[in-house]
């Protein structure tokens, strides 16, 4: 099973509070050219969508993983990787035990260093919008060996600024998938169009 793709420059994230066409939203991201996608565990129907997505051949992860049992459930559903909003030792340990890539969340240099030492495949910089690209660039001065994935409040037009600052990959949630499940083909098409725009912006980087 493929895991975290270190070559990916975009991570598409689906997080909804209401039940709906979760699989459709993930598929729309993939059709837009985003190869690495994540659905948060607190999205209703998340694990069912993961199961179907894996059967479709998507590289799909589960986010908002907060405890070891969440790792178990995610892996059982076929998650290629798991993501947490913070440094949760039990989550990292269980993921490594099961042989699945884990991307812990961190914000400070101390948290980032700890997450890296514990075995994170990459480190989620969250919430990235609090510090912006300049903060990420400053972190990578002494932590240049760390693969940082900024997420949280990032707009499509900001992606290149984060990549220019040294981000390994940029996570986009609401900017791509919206805040509620797509209700029709038009809304699904909108997700695909936004994903394609983000992919094009990255591809056009000098």
KAFEN-V156842 format. One record per residue. N is the residue number from 1. RES is the residue in one letter. PHI is phi in radians with two decimals (* if undefined). OMEGA is omega in radians with two decimals (* if undefined). NEAR is the number of other ideal C-beta (glycine too) atoms within 12 Angstrom. Layout:
n = {N | N}
res = {RES | RES}
phi = {PHI | PHI}
omega = {OMEGA | OMEGA}
near = {NEAR | NEAR}
This chain:
n = {1 | 2 | 3 | 4 | 5 | 6 | 7 | 8 | 9 | 10 | 11 | 12 | 13 | 14 | 15 | 16 | 17 | 18 | 19 | 20 | 21 | 22 | 23 | 24 | 25 | 26 | 27 | 28 | 29 | 30 | 31 | 32 | 33 | 34 | 35 | 36 | 37 | 38 | 39 | 40 | 41 | 42 | 43 | 44 | 45 | 46 | 47 | 48 | 49 | 50 | 51 | 52 | 53 | 54 | 55 | 56 | 57 | 58 | 59 | 60 | 61 | 62 | 63 | 64 | 65 | 66 | 67 | 68 | 69 | 70 | 71 | 72 | 73 | 74 | 75 | 76 | 77 | 78 | 79 | 80 | 81 | 82 | 83 | 84 | 85 | 86 | 87 | 88 | 89 | 90 | 91 | 92 | 93 | 94 | 95 | 96 | 97 | 98 | 99 | 100 | 101 | 102 | 103 | 104 | 105 | 106 | 107 | 108 | 109 | 110 | 111 | 112 | 113 | 114 | 115 | 116 | 117 | 118 | 119 | 120 | 121 | 122 | 123 | 124 | 125 | 126 | 127 | 128 | 129 | 130 | 131 | 132 | 133 | 134 | 135 | 136 | 137 | 138 | 139 | 140 | 141 | 142 | 143 | 144 | 145 | 146 | 147 | 148 | 149 | 150 | 151 | 152 | 153 | 154 | 155 | 156 | 157 | 158 | 159 | 160 | 161 | 162 | 163 | 164 | 165 | 166 | 167 | 168 | 169 | 170 | 171 | 172 | 173 | 174 | 175 | 176 | 177 | 178 | 179 | 180 | 181 | 182 | 183 | 184 | 185 | 186 | 187 | 188 | 189 | 190 | 191 | 192 | 193 | 194 | 195 | 196 | 197 | 198 | 199 | 200 | 201 | 202 | 203 | 204 | 205 | 206}
res = {X | X | X | X | X | X | X | X | X | X | X | X | X | X | X | X | X | X | X | X | X | X | X | X | X | X | X | X | X | X | X | X | X | X | X | X | X | X | X | X | X | X | X | X | X | X | X | X | X | X | X | X | X | X | X | X | X | X | X | X | X | X | X | X | X | X | X | X | X | X | X | X | X | X | X | X | X | X | X | X | X | X | X | X | X | X | X | X | X | X | X | X | X | X | X | X | X | X | X | X | X | X | X | X | X | X | X | X | X | X | X | X | X | X | X | X | X | X | X | X | X | X | X | X | X | X | X | X | X | X | X | X | X | X | X | X | X | X | X | X | X | X | X | X | X | X | X | X | X | X | X | X | X | X | X | X | X | X | X | X | X | X | X | X | X | X | X | X | X | X | X | X | X | X | X | X | X | X | X | X | X | X | X | X | X | X | X | X | X | X | X | X | X | X | X | X | X | X | X | X | X | X | X | X | X | X}
phi = {* | -1.14 | -2.03 | -1.12 | -1.62 | -1.20 | -1.55 | -1.21 | -1.86 | -2.34 | -2.09 | -1.62 | -2.04 | -1.88 | -2.49 | -2.21 | -1.55 | -1.97 | -1.23 | 2.99 | -1.46 | -1.19 | -1.06 | -1.09 | -1.12 | -1.10 | -1.09 | -1.13 | -1.11 | -1.11 | -1.11 | -1.36 | 1.83 | -1.59 | -1.48 | -1.96 | -2.25 | -2.44 | -2.16 | -1.36 | -1.11 | -1.45 | -1.43 | -0.98 | 1.44 | -1.02 | -1.23 | -1.09 | -1.15 | -1.10 | -1.01 | -1.23 | -1.13 | -1.13 | -1.12 | -1.44 | 1.59 | -1.37 | -1.56 | -2.14 | -2.03 | -2.09 | -1.86 | 0.95 | -1.55 | -2.00 | -2.64 | -0.98 | -1.13 | -1.10 | -1.11 | -0.97 | -1.15 | -1.16 | -1.15 | -1.04 | -1.38 | 1.86 | -1.07 | -1.43 | -2.82 | -2.22 | -2.25 | -2.12 | -1.34 | -2.54 | -1.52 | -2.02 | -0.90 | -1.09 | -1.19 | -1.08 | -1.08 | -1.18 | -1.07 | -1.15 | -1.06 | -1.54 | 1.32 | -1.95 | -1.15 | -2.27 | -2.13 | -1.29 | -1.59 | -2.77 | -2.33 | -1.61 | -0.99 | -1.12 | -1.11 | -1.10 | -1.08 | -1.13 | -1.10 | -1.13 | -1.11 | -1.26 | 2.04 | -1.12 | -1.18 | -2.69 | -2.11 | -1.39 | -1.51 | -2.48 | -1.46 | -1.11 | -1.14 | -1.17 | -1.93 | 1.29 | -1.02 | -1.14 | -1.21 | -1.06 | -1.06 | -1.12 | -1.06 | -1.33 | -1.02 | -1.52 | -2.09 | -1.12 | -1.43 | -1.68 | -1.53 | -1.70 | -2.12 | -1.19 | -2.51 | 1.82 | 1.34 | -1.64 | -1.63 | -0.97 | -1.23 | -1.68 | -0.98 | -1.13 | -1.10 | -1.22 | -1.15 | -1.11 | -1.36 | 2.04 | -1.05 | -1.33 | -2.79 | -2.12 | -1.63 | -2.12 | -1.88 | -1.02 | -1.09 | -1.85 | -1.58 | 1.37 | -1.79 | -2.47 | -1.06 | -1.12 | -1.73 | -2.79 | -1.12 | -1.12 | -1.22 | -1.09 | -1.10 | -1.11 | -1.10 | -1.08 | -1.13 | -1.18 | -1.09 | -1.10 | -1.13 | -1.15 | -1.08 | -1.12 | -1.09 | -1.23 | -1.14 | -1.51 | -1.08 | -1.17}
omega = {3.11 | -3.14 | 3.12 | -3.12 | -3.07 | 3.14 | -3.10 | 3.11 | 3.13 | 3.02 | 3.10 | -3.03 | 3.07 | 3.07 | 3.13 | 3.07 | -3.07 | 3.07 | 3.13 | -3.06 | -3.11 | 3.13 | 3.13 | 3.12 | 3.11 | 3.12 | 3.12 | 3.08 | -3.14 | 3.12 | 3.09 | 3.07 | 3.11 | -3.02 | -3.08 | -3.08 | -3.10 | 2.98 | -3.10 | -3.05 | -3.14 | 3.00 | -3.13 | 3.13 | -3.06 | -3.03 | 3.04 | 3.12 | 3.10 | 3.14 | -3.12 | 3.12 | 3.11 | 3.10 | 3.12 | 3.09 | 3.14 | 2.97 | -2.95 | 3.13 | 3.13 | -3.14 | -3.08 | 3.10 | -2.95 | -3.11 | -3.06 | -3.14 | 3.06 | 3.09 | 3.13 | -3.10 | -3.13 | -3.14 | 3.10 | 3.14 | 3.11 | -3.14 | 3.09 | 3.11 | 3.09 | -3.08 | 3.09 | 3.14 | -3.13 | 3.12 | -3.13 | -3.05 | -3.11 | 3.11 | -3.14 | -3.11 | -3.11 | 3.11 | 3.13 | 3.09 | -3.10 | 3.10 | 3.13 | -3.14 | -3.12 | -3.14 | -3.14 | 3.06 | 3.13 | 3.12 | -3.10 | 3.08 | 3.13 | 3.13 | -3.13 | 3.14 | -3.13 | -3.13 | 3.11 | -3.13 | -3.12 | 3.07 | 3.10 | 3.10 | 3.01 | -3.13 | 3.10 | 3.07 | -3.00 | -0.10 | -3.01 | -3.07 | 3.14 | -3.14 | 3.12 | -3.12 | -3.11 | 3.12 | 3.12 | 3.13 | 3.13 | 3.12 | -3.06 | 3.01 | 3.11 | -3.05 | -3.05 | -3.11 | -3.05 | 3.05 | -3.11 | -3.14 | 3.14 | 3.07 | 3.07 | 3.05 | -3.11 | 3.09 | -3.13 | -3.08 | 3.11 | -3.04 | -3.08 | 3.09 | 3.10 | 3.11 | 3.10 | 3.13 | 3.07 | 3.11 | 3.07 | -3.07 | -3.14 | 3.12 | 3.11 | 3.14 | -3.09 | 3.13 | 3.12 | -2.98 | -3.10 | -3.07 | 3.12 | -3.09 | 3.10 | -3.07 | -3.09 | -3.10 | 3.14 | 3.13 | 3.04 | 3.11 | 3.10 | 3.10 | 3.13 | -3.14 | 3.13 | 3.10 | 3.14 | 3.11 | 3.12 | 3.12 | 3.14 | 3.14 | 3.12 | -3.11 | -3.10 | -3.13 | 3.13 | *}
near = {20 | 21 | 27 | 36 | 28 | 20 | 15 | 34 | 32 | 46 | 50 | 50 | 49 | 51 | 37 | 33 | 18 | 18 | 18 | 27 | 30 | 41 | 33 | 32 | 48 | 48 | 32 | 36 | 45 | 31 | 26 | 32 | 27 | 44 | 29 | 42 | 50 | 51 | 50 | 41 | 37 | 22 | 33 | 21 | 28 | 41 | 31 | 25 | 40 | 39 | 25 | 23 | 36 | 29 | 15 | 19 | 16 | 34 | 32 | 48 | 53 | 47 | 43 | 33 | 44 | 28 | 22 | 24 | 18 | 33 | 38 | 23 | 26 | 41 | 33 | 19 | 30 | 31 | 43 | 36 | 46 | 54 | 53 | 41 | 33 | 30 | 31 | 32 | 23 | 24 | 41 | 36 | 22 | 28 | 39 | 24 | 16 | 26 | 18 | 35 | 36 | 44 | 54 | 46 | 38 | 40 | 30 | 21 | 23 | 15 | 28 | 38 | 22 | 24 | 39 | 29 | 19 | 26 | 25 | 40 | 34 | 39 | 47 | 49 | 50 | 37 | 22 | 39 | 27 | 18 | 27 | 23 | 28 | 20 | 28 | 43 | 24 | 20 | 34 | 28 | 15 | 14 | 28 | 17 | 17 | 31 | 35 | 44 | 47 | 49 | 46 | 32 | 22 | 40 | 25 | 29 | 17 | 29 | 39 | 24 | 26 | 43 | 30 | 20 | 28 | 27 | 39 | 35 | 42 | 48 | 49 | 46 | 43 | 26 | 34 | 43 | 43 | 31 | 20 | 21 | 30 | 30 | 18 | 14 | 14 | 12 | 22 | 29 | 19 | 25 | 44 | 29 | 22 | 35 | 40 | 25 | 25 | 40 | 30 | 21 | 30 | 33 | 16 | 12 | 18 | 8}
